[in-house]
């Protein structure tokens, strides 16, 4: 079960993060709710991009990196699996409830 984090693009331009070969576009100033793993992964990418652009060569060990990461990553939201499990359970209950009401289609007689 993985939590959801808000990721905000704090840069002055649009950003496209990459995670397992998938592009995750985030417009400047936009906040997206992402899984904890993905949010932290692309926040790390954006922090690196910003620090390199500022000419900082030791971008991994620079103390400004932690400040940038804190600005990008917001409050934790509901765990992903709990929401998905609740929705699946509700669907299953509805299907069981209406199972007995399903009727077979009637054959129509042709008019003469």
Biopython code that builds the backbone (N, CA, C, O; Angstrom):
import numpy as np
from Bio.PDB.StructureBuilder import StructureBuilder

atoms = [
    (1, "UNK", "N", (0.858, -1.169, 0.000)),
    (1, "UNK", "CA", (0.000, 0.000, 0.000)),
    (1, "UNK", "C", (0.904, 1.232, 0.000)),
    (1, "UNK", "O", (1.729, 1.422, 0.893)),
    (2, "UNK", "N", (0.724, 2.043, -1.008)),
    (2, "UNK", "CA", (1.588, 3.208, -1.161)),
    (2, "UNK", "C", (0.792, 4.504, -1.005)),
    (2, "UNK", "O", (-0.315, 4.638, -1.529)),
    (3, "UNK", "N", (1.372, 5.443, -0.283)),
    (3, "UNK", "CA", (0.710, 6.729, -0.069)),
    (3, "UNK", "C", (0.788, 7.614, -1.299)),
    (3, "UNK", "O", (1.573, 7.368, -2.215)),
    (4, "UNK", "N", (-0.040, 8.648, -1.300)),
    (4, "UNK", "CA", (-0.056, 9.643, -2.365)),
    (4, "UNK", "C", (0.586, 10.919, -1.834)),
    (4, "UNK", "O", (0.315, 11.343, -0.710)),
    (5, "UNK", "N", (1.435, 11.521, -2.651)),
    (5, "UNK", "CA", (2.078, 12.793, -2.306)),
    (5, "UNK", "C", (1.717, 13.821, -3.361)),
    (5, "UNK", "O", (1.552, 13.489, -4.535)),
    (6, "UNK", "N", (1.597, 15.049, -2.946)),
    (6, "UNK", "CA", (1.448, 16.132, -3.912)),
    (6, "UNK", "C", (2.829, 16.518, -4.407)),
    (6, "UNK", "O", (3.744, 16.746, -3.617)),
    (7, "UNK", "N", (2.971, 16.587, -5.723)),
    (7, "UNK", "CA", (4.212, 17.063, -6.337)),
    (7, "UNK", "C", (3.882, 18.362, -7.055)),
    (7, "UNK", "O", (2.959, 18.414, -7.868)),
    (8, "UNK", "N", (4.651, 19.424, -6.747)),
    (8, "UNK", "CA", (4.443, 20.717, -7.392)),
    (8, "UNK", "C", (5.680, 21.084, -8.194)),
    (8, "UNK", "O", (6.805, 21.016, -7.697)),
    (9, "UNK", "N", (5.453, 21.474, -9.443)),
    (9, "UNK", "CA", (6.550, 21.946, -10.288)),
    (9, "UNK", "C", (6.835, 23.391, -9.888)),
    (9, "UNK", "O", (6.097, 24.303, -10.260)),
    (10, "UNK", "N", (7.904, 23.590, -9.133)),
    (10, "UNK", "CA", (8.269, 24.924, -8.645)),
    (10, "UNK", "C", (9.171, 25.672, -9.620)),
    (10, "UNK", "O", (9.577, 26.803, -9.353)),
    (11, "UNK", "N", (9.479, 25.047, -10.736)),
    (11, "UNK", "CA", (10.364, 25.656, -11.729)),
    (11, "UNK", "C", (9.631, 26.738, -12.522)),
    (11, "UNK", "O", (8.408, 26.856, -12.453)),
    (12, "UNK", "N", (10.394, 27.515, -13.266)),
    (12, "UNK", "CA", (9.826, 28.598, -14.076)),
    (12, "UNK", "C", (9.404, 28.122, -15.463)),
    (12, "UNK", "O", (9.000, 28.930, -16.300)),
    (13, "UNK", "N", (9.494, 26.811, -15.710)),
    (13, "UNK", "CA", (9.090, 26.251, -16.994)),
    (13, "UNK", "C", (8.455, 24.876, -16.795)),
    (13, "UNK", "O", (8.607, 24.250, -15.746)),
    (14, "UNK", "N", (7.746, 24.425, -17.814)),
    (14, "UNK", "CA", (7.134, 23.100, -17.760)),
    (14, "UNK", "C", (8.220, 22.042, -17.600)),
    (14, "UNK", "O", (9.368, 22.252, -17.990)),
    (15, "UNK", "N", (7.841, 20.897, -17.018)),
    (15, "UNK", "CA", (8.793, 19.840, -16.733)),
    (15, "UNK", "C", (8.184, 18.495, -17.106)),
    (15, "UNK", "O", (6.993, 18.262, -16.899)),
    (16, "UNK", "N", (9.010, 17.619, -17.657)),
    (16, "UNK", "CA", (8.575, 16.261, -17.955)),
    (16, "UNK", "C", (9.481, 15.308, -17.189)),
    (16, "UNK", "O", (10.651, 15.135, -17.529)),
    (17, "UNK", "N", (8.924, 14.695, -16.150)),
    (17, "UNK", "CA", (9.664, 13.707, -15.371)),
    (17, "UNK", "C", (9.573, 12.360, -16.053)),
    (17, "UNK", "O", (8.670, 12.126, -16.857)),
    (18, "UNK", "N", (10.496, 11.479, -15.739)),
    (18, "UNK", "CA", (10.501, 10.133, -16.318)),
    (18, "UNK", "C", (10.480, 9.108, -15.191)),
    (18, "UNK", "O", (11.233, 9.208, -14.223)),
    (19, "UNK", "N", (9.605, 8.126, -15.340)),
    (19, "UNK", "CA", (9.560, 7.031, -14.375)),
    (19, "UNK", "C", (9.263, 5.746, -15.134)),
    (19, "UNK", "O", (8.236, 5.642, -15.805)),
    (20, "UNK", "N", (10.138, 4.788, -15.032)),
    (20, "UNK", "CA", (10.077, 3.505, -15.756)),
    (20, "UNK", "C", (9.744, 3.693, -17.240)),
    (20, "UNK", "O", (8.921, 2.971, -17.801)),
    (21, "UNK", "N", (10.392, 4.665, -17.853)),
    (21, "UNK", "CA", (10.223, 4.916, -19.272)),
    (21, "UNK", "C", (8.966, 5.693, -19.636)),
    (21, "UNK", "O", (8.727, 5.971, -20.811)),
    (22, "UNK", "N", (8.168, 6.043, -18.646)),
    (22, "UNK", "CA", (6.936, 6.788, -18.894)),
    (22, "UNK", "C", (7.144, 8.267, -18.591)),
    (22, "UNK", "O", (7.729, 8.631, -17.571)),
    (23, "UNK", "N", (6.658, 9.106, -19.491)),
    (23, "UNK", "CA", (6.769, 10.551, -19.288)),
    (23, "UNK", "C", (5.648, 11.035, -18.380)),
    (23, "UNK", "O", (4.496, 10.621, -18.508)),
    (24, "UNK", "N", (6.018, 11.933, -17.448)),
    (24, "UNK", "CA", (5.037, 12.524, -16.544)),
    (24, "UNK", "C", (5.151, 14.037, -16.681)),
    (24, "UNK", "O", (5.973, 14.660, -16.010)),
    (25, "UNK", "N", (4.326, 14.636, -17.554)),
    (25, "UNK", "CA", (4.403, 16.087, -17.765)),
    (25, "UNK", "C", (3.721, 16.853, -16.624)),
    (25, "UNK", "O", (2.635, 16.492, -16.172)),
    (26, "UNK", "N", (4.394, 17.921, -16.172)),
    (26, "UNK", "CA", (3.841, 18.773, -15.124)),
    (26, "UNK", "C", (4.128, 20.221, -15.518)),
    (26, "UNK", "O", (5.287, 20.620, -15.636)),
    (27, "UNK", "N", (3.083, 20.995, -15.719)),
    (27, "UNK", "CA", (3.255, 22.399, -16.112)),
    (27, "UNK", "C", (3.844, 23.207, -14.959)),
    (27, "UNK", "O", (3.736, 22.815, -13.797)),
    (28, "UNK", "N", (4.462, 24.327, -15.285)),
    (28, "UNK", "CA", (5.039, 25.159, -14.225)),
    (28, "UNK", "C", (3.924, 25.589, -13.269)),
    (28, "UNK", "O", (2.855, 26.032, -13.689)),
    (29, "UNK", "N", (4.204, 25.447, -11.983)),
    (29, "UNK", "CA", (3.237, 25.808, -10.956)),
    (29, "UNK", "C", (2.158, 24.775, -10.691)),
    (29, "UNK", "O", (1.409, 24.909, -9.723)),
    (30, "UNK", "N", (2.057, 23.751, -11.523)),
    (30, "UNK", "CA", (1.018, 22.732, -11.364)),
    (30, "UNK", "C", (1.359, 21.759, -10.247)),
    (30, "UNK", "O", (2.525, 21.429, -10.029)),
    (31, "UNK", "N", (0.327, 21.301, -9.540)),
    (31, "UNK", "CA", (0.478, 20.289, -8.503)),
    (31, "UNK", "C", (-0.273, 19.045, -8.937)),
    (31, "UNK", "O", (-1.429, 19.116, -9.355)),
    (32, "UNK", "N", (0.400, 17.894, -8.834)),
    (32, "UNK", "CA", (-0.222, 16.613, -9.183)),
    (32, "UNK", "C", (-0.112, 15.669, -7.995)),
    (32, "UNK", "O", (0.898, 15.649, -7.293)),
    (33, "UNK", "N", (-1.158, 14.892, -7.782)),
    (33, "UNK", "CA", (-1.139, 13.842, -6.771)),
    (33, "UNK", "C", (-0.572, 12.581, -7.425)),
    (33, "UNK", "O", (-1.143, 12.048, -8.376)),
    (34, "UNK", "N", (0.551, 12.122, -6.900)),
    (34, "UNK", "CA", (1.232, 10.950, -7.456)),
    (34, "UNK", "C", (1.559, 9.983, -6.332)),
    (34, "UNK", "O", (1.531, 10.354, -5.158)),
    (35, "UNK", "N", (1.869, 8.745, -6.688)),
    (35, "UNK", "CA", (2.309, 7.821, -5.646)),
    (35, "UNK", "C", (3.590, 8.365, -5.036)),
    (35, "UNK", "O", (4.339, 9.100, -5.679)),
    (36, "UNK", "N", (3.826, 7.996, -3.802)),
    (36, "UNK", "CA", (4.989, 8.446, -3.051)),
    (36, "UNK", "C", (6.286, 8.213, -3.835)),
    (36, "UNK", "O", (7.133, 9.101, -3.922)),
    (37, "UNK", "N", (6.429, 7.031, -4.393)),
    (37, "UNK", "CA", (7.642, 6.663, -5.137)),
    (37, "UNK", "C", (7.844, 7.549, -6.361)),
    (37, "UNK", "O", (8.943, 8.055, -6.591)),
    (38, "UNK", "N", (6.790, 7.735, -7.143)),
    (38, "UNK", "CA", (6.905, 8.533, -8.369)),
    (38, "UNK", "C", (7.151, 10.003, -8.032)),
    (38, "UNK", "O", (7.994, 10.650, -8.654)),
    (39, "UNK", "N", (6.418, 10.533, -7.050)),
    (39, "UNK", "CA", (6.581, 11.941, -6.674)),
    (39, "UNK", "C", (8.022, 12.230, -6.245)),
    (39, "UNK", "O", (8.613, 13.219, -6.679)),
    (40, "UNK", "N", (8.583, 11.376, -5.400)),
    (40, "UNK", "CA", (9.962, 11.577, -4.931)),
    (40, "UNK", "C", (10.959, 11.420, -6.076)),
    (40, "UNK", "O", (11.957, 12.136, -6.145)),
    (41, "UNK", "N", (10.679, 10.480, -6.968)),
    (41, "UNK", "CA", (11.587, 10.231, -8.092)),
    (41, "UNK", "C", (11.669, 11.443, -9.027)),
    (41, "UNK", "O", (12.762, 11.881, -9.387)),
    (42, "UNK", "N", (10.514, 11.979, -9.416)),
    (42, "UNK", "CA", (10.564, 13.110, -10.349)),
    (42, "UNK", "C", (10.949, 14.409, -9.644)),
    (42, "UNK", "O", (11.479, 15.320, -10.281)),
    (43, "UNK", "N", (10.690, 14.508, -8.333)),
    (43, "UNK", "CA", (11.147, 15.680, -7.583)),
    (43, "UNK", "C", (12.679, 15.714, -7.587)),
    (43, "UNK", "O", (13.290, 16.775, -7.710)),
    (44, "UNK", "N", (13.270, 14.553, -7.454)),
    (44, "UNK", "CA", (14.729, 14.447, -7.490)),
    (44, "UNK", "C", (15.254, 14.876, -8.856)),
    (44, "UNK", "O", (16.276, 15.557, -8.942)),
    (45, "UNK", "N", (14.564, 14.483, -9.920)),
    (45, "UNK", "CA", (14.971, 14.868, -11.274)),
    (45, "UNK", "C", (14.877, 16.390, -11.460)),
    (45, "UNK", "O", (15.779, 17.011, -12.021)),
    (46, "UNK", "N", (13.782, 16.974, -10.986)),
    (46, "UNK", "CA", (13.596, 18.414, -11.157)),
    (46, "UNK", "C", (14.610, 19.194, -10.318)),
    (46, "UNK", "O", (15.127, 20.218, -10.766)),
    (47, "UNK", "N", (14.895, 18.720, -9.115)),
    (47, "UNK", "CA", (15.899, 19.391, -8.274)),
    (47, "UNK", "C", (17.252, 19.381, -8.973)),
    (47, "UNK", "O", (17.955, 20.391, -8.982)),
    (48, "UNK", "N", (17.617, 18.247, -9.555)),
    (48, "UNK", "CA", (18.879, 18.143, -10.285)),
    (48, "UNK", "C", (18.899, 19.123, -11.453)),
    (48, "UNK", "O", (19.890, 19.823, -11.661)),
    (49, "UNK", "N", (17.819, 19.174, -12.206)),
    (49, "UNK", "CA", (17.727, 20.085, -13.361)),
    (49, "UNK", "C", (17.925, 21.541, -12.932)),
    (49, "UNK", "O", (18.669, 22.284, -13.572)),
    (50, "UNK", "N", (17.256, 21.946, -11.847)),
    (50, "UNK", "CA", (17.346, 23.328, -11.367)),
    (50, "UNK", "C", (18.769, 23.652, -10.910)),
    (50, "UNK", "O", (19.307, 24.706, -11.249)),
    (51, "UNK", "N", (19.370, 22.753, -10.147)),
    (51, "UNK", "CA", (20.719, 22.997, -9.621)),
    (51, "UNK", "C", (21.763, 23.050, -10.741)),
    (51, "UNK", "O", (22.668, 23.883, -10.702)),
    (52, "UNK", "N", (21.643, 22.173, -11.730)),
    (52, "UNK", "CA", (22.576, 22.192, -12.862)),
    (52, "UNK", "C", (22.433, 23.498, -13.631)),
    (52, "UNK", "O", (23.426, 24.113, -14.019)),
    (53, "UNK", "N", (21.192, 23.917, -13.849)),
    (53, "UNK", "CA", (20.955, 25.167, -14.575)),
    (53, "UNK", "C", (21.570, 26.359, -13.820)),
    (53, "UNK", "O", (22.019, 27.324, -14.439)),
    (54, "UNK", "N", (21.586, 26.285, -12.491)),
    (54, "UNK", "CA", (22.188, 27.344, -11.678)),
    (54, "UNK", "C", (23.706, 27.241, -11.617)),
    (54, "UNK", "O", (24.361, 28.062, -10.974)),
    (55, "UNK", "N", (24.269, 26.233, -12.288)),
    (55, "UNK", "CA", (25.716, 26.092, -12.345)),
    (55, "UNK", "C", (26.323, 25.377, -11.149)),
    (55, "UNK", "O", (27.536, 25.438, -10.946)),
    (56, "UNK", "N", (25.514, 24.711, -10.367)),
    (56, "UNK", "CA", (26.003, 23.972, -9.196)),
    (56, "UNK", "C", (26.453, 22.588, -9.659)),
    (56, "UNK", "O", (25.646, 21.790, -10.135)),
    (57, "UNK", "N", (27.748, 22.314, -9.515)),
    (57, "UNK", "CA", (28.299, 21.051, -9.999)),
    (57, "UNK", "C", (28.083, 19.904, -9.007)),
    (57, "UNK", "O", (27.874, 18.764, -9.422)),
    (58, "UNK", "N", (28.131, 20.194, -7.704)),
    (58, "UNK", "CA", (27.881, 19.161, -6.693)),
    (58, "UNK", "C", (26.391, 19.163, -6.357)),
    (58, "UNK", "O", (25.995, 19.442, -5.225)),
    (59, "UNK", "N", (25.570, 18.844, -7.369)),
    (59, "UNK", "CA", (24.122, 18.960, -7.186)),
    (59, "UNK", "C", (23.528, 17.869, -6.290)),
    (59, "UNK", "O", (22.436, 18.054, -5.752)),
    (60, "UNK", "N", (24.217, 16.744, -6.118)),
    (60, "UNK", "CA", (23.690, 15.686, -5.249)),
    (60, "UNK", "C", (23.937, 15.984, -3.768)),
    (60, "UNK", "O", (23.108, 15.648, -2.922)),
    (61, "UNK", "N", (25.055, 16.604, -3.457)),
    (61, "UNK", "CA", (25.381, 16.873, -2.062)),
    (61, "UNK", "C", (25.096, 18.297, -1.617)),
    (61, "UNK", "O", (25.385, 18.660, -0.477)),
    (62, "UNK", "N", (24.536, 19.098, -2.497)),
    (62, "UNK", "CA", (24.275, 20.498, -2.179)),
    (62, "UNK", "C", (23.089, 20.628, -1.216)),
    (62, "UNK", "O", (22.046, 20.016, -1.443)),
    (63, "UNK", "N", (23.237, 21.426, -0.131)),
    (63, "UNK", "CA", (22.150, 21.591, 0.837)),
    (63, "UNK", "C", (20.877, 22.216, 0.236)),
    (63, "UNK", "O", (19.783, 22.029, 0.767)),
    (64, "UNK", "N", (21.027, 22.954, -0.866)),
    (64, "UNK", "CA", (19.861, 23.569, -1.506)),
    (64, "UNK", "C", (18.919, 22.495, -2.070)),
    (64, "UNK", "O", (17.722, 22.734, -2.229)),
    (65, "UNK", "N", (19.468, 21.318, -2.368)),
    (65, "UNK", "CA", (18.664, 20.226, -2.916)),
    (65, "UNK", "C", (17.516, 19.864, -1.967)),
    (65, "UNK", "O", (16.377, 19.699, -2.405)),
    (66, "UNK", "N", (17.812, 19.741, -0.675)),
    (66, "UNK", "CA", (16.783, 19.390, 0.319)),
    (66, "UNK", "C", (15.709, 20.473, 0.411)),
    (66, "UNK", "O", (14.529, 20.170, 0.585)),
    (67, "UNK", "N", (16.117, 21.722, 0.295)),
    (67, "UNK", "CA", (15.158, 22.832, 0.328)),
    (67, "UNK", "C", (14.214, 22.732, -0.867)),
    (67, "UNK", "O", (13.001, 22.888, -0.724)),
    (68, "UNK", "N", (14.778, 22.470, -2.047)),
    (68, "UNK", "CA", (13.959, 22.333, -3.259)),
    (68, "UNK", "C", (12.980, 21.162, -3.135)),
    (68, "UNK", "O", (11.810, 21.284, -3.495)),
    (69, "UNK", "N", (13.463, 20.038, -2.627)),
    (69, "UNK", "CA", (12.615, 18.856, -2.484)),
    (69, "UNK", "C", (11.451, 19.121, -1.538)),
    (69, "UNK", "O", (10.331, 18.679, -1.795)),
    (70, "UNK", "N", (11.706, 19.841, -0.441)),
    (70, "UNK", "CA", (10.634, 20.169, 0.510)),
    (70, "UNK", "C", (9.596, 21.083, -0.120)),
    (70, "UNK", "O", (8.409, 20.983, 0.190)),
    (71, "UNK", "N", (10.033, 21.972, -1.002)),
    (71, "UNK", "CA", (9.092, 22.877, -1.680)),
    (71, "UNK", "C", (8.227, 22.115, -2.688)),
    (71, "UNK", "O", (7.070, 22.473, -2.910)),
    (72, "UNK", "N", (8.785, 21.068, -3.296)),
    (72, "UNK", "CA", (8.070, 20.323, -4.331)),
    (72, "UNK", "C", (7.095, 19.294, -3.779)),
    (72, "UNK", "O", (6.040, 19.064, -4.372)),
    (73, "UNK", "N", (7.428, 18.674, -2.657)),
    (73, "UNK", "CA", (6.633, 17.568, -2.138)),
    (73, "UNK", "C", (5.716, 18.041, -1.023)),
    (73, "UNK", "O", (6.161, 18.629, -0.037)),
    (74, "UNK", "N", (4.421, 17.771, -1.198)),
    (74, "UNK", "CA", (3.428, 18.258, -0.251)),
    (74, "UNK", "C", (2.848, 17.168, 0.616)),
    (74, "UNK", "O", (3.443, 16.104, 0.790)),
    (75, "UNK", "N", (1.679, 17.447, 1.156)),
    (75, "UNK", "CA", (1.052, 16.577, 2.144)),
    (75, "UNK", "C", (0.774, 15.181, 1.599)),
    (75, "UNK", "O", (0.515, 14.988, 0.411)),
    (76, "UNK", "N", (0.837, 14.231, 2.499)),
    (76, "UNK", "CA", (0.534, 12.847, 2.159)),
    (76, "UNK", "C", (-0.981, 12.682, 2.181)),
    (76, "UNK", "O", (-1.659, 13.175, 3.083)),
    (77, "UNK", "N", (-1.490, 11.999, 1.200)),
    (77, "UNK", "CA", (-2.927, 11.741, 1.125)),
    (77, "UNK", "C", (-3.210, 10.276, 1.395)),
    (77, "UNK", "O", (-2.327, 9.535, 1.827)),
    (78, "UNK", "N", (-4.417, 9.866, 1.145)),
    (78, "UNK", "CA", (-4.885, 8.506, 1.413)),
    (78, "UNK", "C", (-4.055, 7.478, 0.658)),
    (78, "UNK", "O", (-3.698, 7.703, -0.499)),
    (79, "UNK", "N", (-3.741, 6.348, 1.297)),
    (79, "UNK", "CA", (-3.022, 5.290, 0.584)),
    (79, "UNK", "C", (-3.808, 4.818, -0.631)),
    (79, "UNK", "O", (-5.037, 4.756, -0.609)),
    (80, "UNK", "N", (-3.082, 4.490, -1.684)),
    (80, "UNK", "CA", (-3.678, 4.116, -2.959)),
    (80, "UNK", "C", (-4.534, 2.864, -2.844)),
    (80, "UNK", "O", (-5.684, 2.879, -3.284)),
    (81, "UNK", "N", (-4.031, 1.804, -2.284)),
    (81, "UNK", "CA", (-4.722, 0.525, -2.282)),
    (81, "UNK", "C", (-6.014, 0.564, -1.498)),
    (81, "UNK", "O", (-6.968, -0.120, -1.867)),
    (82, "UNK", "N", (-6.081, 1.336, -0.432)),
    (82, "UNK", "CA", (-7.313, 1.405, 0.346)),
    (82, "UNK", "C", (-8.451, 1.932, -0.508)),
    (82, "UNK", "O", (-9.552, 1.383, -0.468)),
    (83, "UNK", "N", (-8.213, 2.977, -1.275)),
    (83, "UNK", "CA", (-9.250, 3.536, -2.139)),
    (83, "UNK", "C", (-9.662, 2.520, -3.194)),
    (83, "UNK", "O", (-10.852, 2.310, -3.430)),
    (84, "UNK", "N", (-8.672, 1.888, -3.833)),
    (84, "UNK", "CA", (-8.963, 0.922, -4.889)),
    (84, "UNK", "C", (-9.731, -0.267, -4.334)),
    (84, "UNK", "O", (-10.676, -0.740, -4.967)),
    (85, "UNK", "N", (-9.337, -0.764, -3.148)),
    (85, "UNK", "CA", (-9.995, -1.913, -2.552)),
    (85, "UNK", "C", (-11.447, -1.597, -2.216)),
    (85, "UNK", "O", (-12.328, -2.425, -2.446)),
    (86, "UNK", "N", (-11.709, -0.396, -1.669)),
    (86, "UNK", "CA", (-13.067, -0.006, -1.328)),
    (86, "UNK", "C", (-13.941, 0.037, -2.577)),
    (86, "UNK", "O", (-15.075, -0.442, -2.550)),
    (87, "UNK", "N", (-13.433, 0.601, -3.667)),
    (87, "UNK", "CA", (-14.194, 0.683, -4.914)),
    (87, "UNK", "C", (-14.493, -0.711, -5.455)),
    (87, "UNK", "O", (-15.602, -0.974, -5.919)),
    (88, "UNK", "N", (-13.499, -1.611, -5.395)),
    (88, "UNK", "CA", (-13.691, -2.969, -5.893)),
    (88, "UNK", "C", (-14.736, -3.700, -5.061)),
    (88, "UNK", "O", (-15.579, -4.411, -5.607)),
    (89, "UNK", "N", (-14.686, -3.527, -3.718)),
    (89, "UNK", "CA", (-15.649, -4.180, -2.838)),
    (89, "UNK", "C", (-17.063, -3.691, -3.129)),
    (89, "UNK", "O", (-18.000, -4.489, -3.162)),
    (90, "UNK", "N", (-17.226, -2.384, -3.339)),
    (90, "UNK", "CA", (-18.539, -1.828, -3.648)),
    (90, "UNK", "C", (-19.077, -2.404, -4.953)),
    (90, "UNK", "O", (-20.258, -2.739, -5.046)),
    (91, "UNK", "N", (-18.213, -2.519, -5.963)),
    (91, "UNK", "CA", (-18.628, -3.075, -7.253)),
    (91, "UNK", "C", (-19.072, -4.527, -7.098)),
    (91, "UNK", "O", (-20.084, -4.936, -7.666)),
    (92, "UNK", "N", (-18.304, -5.310, -6.317)),
    (92, "UNK", "CA", (-18.641, -6.716, -6.114)),
    (92, "UNK", "C", (-19.986, -6.848, -5.414)),
    (92, "UNK", "O", (-20.792, -7.702, -5.781)),
    (93, "UNK", "N", (-20.240, -5.997, -4.394)),
    (93, "UNK", "CA", (-21.507, -6.036, -3.673)),
    (93, "UNK", "C", (-22.669, -5.716, -4.610)),
    (93, "UNK", "O", (-23.712, -6.368, -4.551)),
    (94, "UNK", "N", (-22.495, -4.717, -5.474)),
    (94, "UNK", "CA", (-23.553, -4.358, -6.418)),
    (94, "UNK", "C", (-23.836, -5.494, -7.381)),
    (94, "UNK", "O", (-24.993, -5.781, -7.688)),
    (95, "UNK", "N", (-22.773, -6.146, -7.863)),
    (95, "UNK", "CA", (-22.947, -7.255, -8.801)),
    (95, "UNK", "C", (-23.708, -8.401, -8.142)),
    (95, "UNK", "O", (-24.605, -8.981, -8.753)),
    (96, "UNK", "N", (-23.353, -8.732, -6.892)),
    (96, "UNK", "CA", (-24.030, -9.811, -6.183)),
    (96, "UNK", "C", (-25.492, -9.456, -5.936)),
    (96, "UNK", "O", (-26.368, -10.310, -6.072)),
    (97, "UNK", "N", (-25.759, -8.217, -5.577)),
    (97, "UNK", "CA", (-27.100, -7.750, -5.263)),
    (97, "UNK", "C", (-28.036, -7.899, -6.465)),
    (97, "UNK", "O", (-29.199, -8.269, -6.304)),
    (98, "UNK", "N", (-27.535, -7.615, -7.654)),
    (98, "UNK", "CA", (-28.364, -7.637, -8.846)),
    (98, "UNK", "C", (-28.274, -8.948, -9.630)),
    (98, "UNK", "O", (-28.948, -9.106, -10.647)),
    (99, "UNK", "N", (-27.466, -9.866, -9.175)),
    (99, "UNK", "CA", (-27.281, -11.139, -9.883)),
    (99, "UNK", "C", (-28.610, -11.874, -10.044)),
    (99, "UNK", "O", (-28.894, -12.399, -11.121)),
    (100, "UNK", "N", (-29.418, -11.919, -9.004)),
    (100, "UNK", "CA", (-30.690, -12.632, -9.045)),
    (100, "UNK", "C", (-31.729, -11.944, -9.910)),
    (100, "UNK", "O", (-32.707, -12.578, -10.306)),
    (101, "UNK", "N", (-31.553, -10.687, -10.210)),
    (101, "UNK", "CA", (-32.534, -9.941, -10.980)),
    (101, "UNK", "C", (-32.337, -10.049, -12.487)),
    (101, "UNK", "O", (-33.211, -9.660, -13.263)),
    (102, "UNK", "N", (-31.197, -10.573, -12.894)),
    (102, "UNK", "CA", (-30.917, -10.671, -14.323)),
    (102, "UNK", "C", (-31.855, -11.686, -14.964)),
    (102, "UNK", "O", (-32.053, -12.779, -14.432)),
    (103, "UNK", "N", (-32.424, -11.331, -16.092)),
    (103, "UNK", "CA", (-33.350, -12.203, -16.807)),
    (103, "UNK", "C", (-32.763, -12.562, -18.164)),
    (103, "UNK", "O", (-31.972, -11.826, -18.752)),
    (104, "UNK", "N", (-33.183, -13.709, -18.623)),
    (104, "UNK", "CA", (-32.755, -14.121, -19.959)),
    (104, "UNK", "C", (-33.602, -13.377, -20.976)),
    (104, "UNK", "O", (-34.792, -13.163, -20.747)),
    (105, "UNK", "N", (-33.017, -12.983, -22.082)),
    (105, "UNK", "CA", (-33.812, -12.285, -23.098)),
    (105, "UNK", "C", (-34.863, -13.213, -23.703)),
    (105, "UNK", "O", (-34.609, -14.394, -23.941)),
    (106, "UNK", "N", (-36.034, -12.659, -23.944)),
    (106, "UNK", "CA", (-37.121, -13.431, -24.541)),
    (106, "UNK", "C", (-36.980, -13.443, -26.057)),
    (106, "UNK", "O", (-36.474, -12.498, -26.662)),
    (107, "UNK", "N", (-37.436, -14.522, -26.642)),
    (107, "UNK", "CA", (-37.437, -14.589, -28.092)),
    (107, "UNK", "C", (-38.733, -13.958, -28.581)),
    (107, "UNK", "O", (-39.804, -14.225, -28.036)),
    (108, "UNK", "N", (-38.639, -13.151, -29.572)),
    (108, "UNK", "CA", (-39.825, -12.505, -30.125)),
    (108, "UNK", "C", (-40.364, -13.328, -31.279)),
    (108, "UNK", "O", (-39.617, -13.899, -32.073)),
    (109, "UNK", "N", (-41.677, -13.368, -31.345)),
    (109, "UNK", "CA", (-42.310, -14.078, -32.447)),
    (109, "UNK", "C", (-42.413, -13.123, -33.626)),
    (109, "UNK", "O", (-42.665, -11.930, -33.463)),
    (110, "UNK", "N", (-42.218, -13.657, -34.774)),
    (110, "UNK", "CA", (-42.304, -12.847, -35.985)),
    (110, "UNK", "C", (-43.762, -12.562, -36.293)),
    (110, "UNK", "O", (-44.609, -13.450, -36.189)),
    (111, "UNK", "N", (-44.053, -11.344, -36.668)),
    (111, "UNK", "CA", (-45.424, -10.969, -37.028)),
    (111, "UNK", "C", (-45.708, -11.404, -38.463)),
    (111, "UNK", "O", (-44.826, -11.378, -39.322)),
    (112, "UNK", "N", (-46.956, -11.805, -38.703)),
    (112, "UNK", "CA", (-47.339, -12.243, -40.040)),
    (112, "UNK", "C", (-48.098, -11.192, -40.756)),
    (112, "UNK", "O", (-48.501, -11.394, -41.902)),
]
sb = StructureBuilder()
sb.init_structure("model")
sb.init_model(0)
sb.init_chain("A")
sb.init_seg("    ")
for serial, (resi, resn, name, xyz) in enumerate(atoms, 1):
    if name == "N":
        sb.init_residue(resn, " ", resi, " ")
    sb.init_atom(name, np.array(xyz, "f"), 0.0, 1.0, " ", f" {name:<3s}", serial, name[0])
structure = sb.get_structure()
